[in-house]
Amino acid sequence: MRGRARGPSPLPERAARLWRTLGAAFVLLVFVPPLLLLVSGSLTEPGLPPSPTPQLVPEPLSTTGYERALDLGGLLRASLNSLLVAVVAVPLSVLVAALAGFALARIAPRVTAVVVAASLVALMVPATALLVPRFAIFRLLGLTDTLVPLIAPALLGTSPLYVLVYYLAFRALPADLYDACLVEDLSPLRTWWRVALPLVRPVTAGLTALTFVLTWSNFLDPLIYIYDRELFTLPLALRSLSLLDPTNFPVFLAGAVIATVPALVVFALAQRRFLHHDDRSEG
């Protein structure tokens, strides 16, 4: 009796789907209730005494908090400033990190070991330890009270962690792939752009989302470098709303909702990229 050819077992695929389902359920359980309370609190009528217990559907339902948040906090102008910083800093940061990670994956192993060790040491340095020298440099250059200090870290990839993540991603690609590029006489830059970078799109999507959220929610740097209210970013504008009296707390919550929505959209787009990549891999 002839044995039948069997395809790959469906068990690993089922296990992967089960873990994805459990992960999605955990995320929903942890993050959805606070988001619902945030939205319901922002729809409470400002000026009323705070409710002793949280209300999922406040009475009366009102959007006055959003109107006052945009008016009192200047959230529209602050959102445009934050968006300008993110639009410039996020692509630049990812581009620099991707180039540095690819170079790190292709240079001599001894040099790579030194650079990786230096990057790990840089990761252990607290960011607050660099505030004074960075402030002195930007002040000497006359760049304080501008958006330049908020964008400048992107020229270094924002964080050594991003470079290391790209390094691990490019290093995981088959060595035969790089050999084939050499046979085809592709330059290192064309190899990075046309071959290596498209194969690590999930990494790019994840780091783009992470960089956007960190840039969008950055509070410490604008607090140090920005003095003109017209240049306030969204976190600084939210800080001014947090100083309102408790009866106007819905105004602050409305501003928090406005600040949270873009981050959720970016994470949803990144998650869609991950799922699309998984579907193509299974196919």
CORHULIN-V788806 format. One record per pair of residues at least 6 apart in sequence whose ideal C-beta (glycine too) atoms are under 7 Angstrom apart, sorted by the first residue. I is the first residue (numbers start at 1). J is the second residue. D is the distance in Angstrom with one decimal. If there is no record, write none. Layout:
# CORHULIN-V788806
I_J_D + I_J_D
This chain:
# CORHULIN-V788806
13_282_6.4 + 36_56_6.4 + 37_54_5.4 + 38_253_5.9 + 38_256_6.1 + 38_257_6.0 + 39_257_6.0 + 40_55_6.2 + 40_56_5.3 + 40_57_6.6 + 40_58_5.7 + 41_250_6.0 + 41_253_4.2 + 42_65_5.2 + 42_66_6.9 + 42_250_5.7 + 42_253_4.1 + 42_254_4.0 + 42_257_4.9 + 43_58_5.6 + 43_61_5.5 + 43_62_6.2 + 43_63_6.7 + 44_58_4.3 + 44_62_6.8 + 44_65_7.0 + 44_250_4.3 + 45_60_5.5 + 45_62_4.2 + 45_64_6.3 + 46_64_5.6 + 46_65_5.4 + 46_68_6.2 + 46_247_6.8 + 46_248_4.9 + 46_250_4.9 + 46_251_5.5 + 47_247_5.3 + 47_248_6.8 + 48_247_6.4 + 49_247_6.5 + 50_246_5.5 + 50_249_6.4 + 65_250_3.9 + 65_251_4.8 + 65_253_6.6 + 65_254_3.7 + 66_254_4.4 + 68_251_4.7 + 69_75_5.6 + 69_241_6.3 + 69_251_5.0 + 69_254_4.3 + 69_255_4.2 + 69_258_6.7 + 70_76_5.6 + 72_241_6.8 + 72_251_6.7 + 73_237_4.6 + 73_238_7.0 + 73_240_5.7 + 73_241_4.6 + 73_255_5.6 + 74_229_6.9 + 74_232_6.8 + 74_237_5.6 + 75_234_6.8 + 75_237_5.4 + 75_255_5.6 + 75_258_5.8 + 77_230_6.6 + 78_232_4.9 + 78_233_5.8 + 78_234_4.7 + 78_236_6.8 + 78_237_3.7 + 79_234_5.5 + 81_147_6.7 + 81_231_6.0 + 81_232_6.6 + 81_233_5.1 + 82_216_5.8 + 82_233_4.4 + 82_234_4.3 + 84_147_6.7 + 85_147_5.7 + 85_150_4.9 + 85_151_5.9 + 85_215_6.1 + 85_233_6.6 + 86_212_5.7 + 86_215_4.9 + 86_216_5.6 + 88_151_5.2 + 89_150_7.0 + 89_151_4.8 + 89_154_4.1 + 89_215_5.2 + 90_208_6.2 + 90_211_4.9 + 90_212_5.0 + 90_215_6.0 + 92_154_4.1 + 92_155_6.8 + 93_154_3.9 + 93_157_5.7 + 93_158_4.3 + 93_162_6.9 + 93_211_5.1 + 94_204_6.3 + 94_207_5.7 + 94_208_5.5 + 94_211_6.3 + 96_154_6.8 + 96_155_6.5 + 96_156_6.8 + 96_157_4.3 + 97_157_3.9 + 97_162_3.8 + 97_163_5.1 + 97_166_5.4 + 97_207_6.7 + 98_166_5.2 + 98_197_6.2 + 98_204_6.9 + 99_192_6.9 + 100_157_5.9 + 100_163_4.5 + 101_163_5.1 + 101_166_2.5 + 101_167_4.2 + 101_169_7.0 + 101_170_5.7 + 102_166_6.8 + 102_170_5.1 + 102_192_4.6 + 102_196_5.9 + 104_112_5.7 + 104_115_5.8 + 104_163_6.7 + 104_167_4.4 + 105_167_5.3 + 105_170_3.9 + 105_171_4.6 + 106_188_6.7 + 116_164_6.8 + 119_160_3.9 + 119_163_6.3 + 119_164_5.7 + 122_160_4.7 + 123_160_5.3 + 123_161_6.1 + 131_224_6.4 + 135_224_6.1 + 138_144_5.4 + 138_149_4.8 + 138_225_6.5 + 143_149_5.9 + 144_225_5.3 + 145_225_6.9 + 145_226_6.3 + 145_227_4.9 + 145_228_5.6 + 145_231_6.9 + 147_231_6.4 + 149_221_6.4 + 149_225_4.3 + 150_218_6.8 + 150_221_5.5 + 150_222_6.4 + 150_225_6.9 + 157_163_5.3 + 158_211_6.0 + 162_207_5.5 + 165_203_6.3 + 165_207_6.4 + 166_203_6.5 + 169_200_4.3 + 169_203_4.5 + 170_196_5.5 + 170_200_6.7 + 173_196_6.2 + 173_199_6.0 + 177_195_6.6 + 178_191_6.9 + 181_191_4.4 + 181_195_5.7 + 201_273_6.6 + 201_277_6.4 + 202_273_6.4 + 202_274_5.4 + 202_277_4.9 + 205_270_4.5 + 205_273_3.9 + 205_274_6.6 + 206_270_6.0 + 208_270_6.7 + 209_266_5.1 + 209_267_5.4 + 209_270_3.8 + 212_266_4.9 + 213_263_5.0 + 213_266_6.9 + 216_262_6.3 + 216_263_5.9 + 217_235_6.2 + 218_235_6.6 + 219_235_3.9 + 222_233_4.6 + 222_235_6.5 + 222_236_5.1 + 223_236_6.5 + 226_232_6.3 + 226_236_6.6 + 234_259_5.1 + 238_255_5.1 + 238_256_6.6 + 238_259_6.1 + 241_251_5.9 + 241_252_4.4 + 241_255_4.9 + 242_252_5.4 + 244_251_5.9 + 244_252_6.2
